[in-house]
Amino acid sequence: MATISIEGMEFHAYHGCFKEEQIIGNTFIVDIHLVTDTTESEQTDKLDLTVNYADVYEIAKEQMATKSKLLEHVARRIMDVTLDQFPEIDFIEIKISKLNPPVGGKVHSVSVTIDNIEE
């Protein structure tokens, strides 16, 4: 088993409950950690025998481009599509951070982290 981590994916996207957020957008950081059996790819050096992190990046990019009010909803979509495309993933954790959120004061970021531990 191995953990594959894709950290610091940065997107400009239009998620939020306020109308302005869905018009102006904001910067979001996405981190994905997944656990899968990499024994075959370790021995063969074949990309098609592991989870291709470039494909996972494309899933995150596509889902970040679809407007949502809640970060939880975006994270769930990323998780669902990733698990559908890569059923060999045993565990996945997705963290989405919104930089400089409109909360009425100085806050660097807010984030939501979800995983599939109880599924």
Secondary structure, 3 states (H helix, E strand, C coil): CEEEEEEEEEEEECCCCCHHHHHHCEEEEEEEEEEECCHHHHHHCCHHHCCCHHHHHHHHHHHHCCCCCCHHHHHHHHHHHHHHHCCCEEEEEEEEEEECCCCCCCCCEEEEEEECCCC
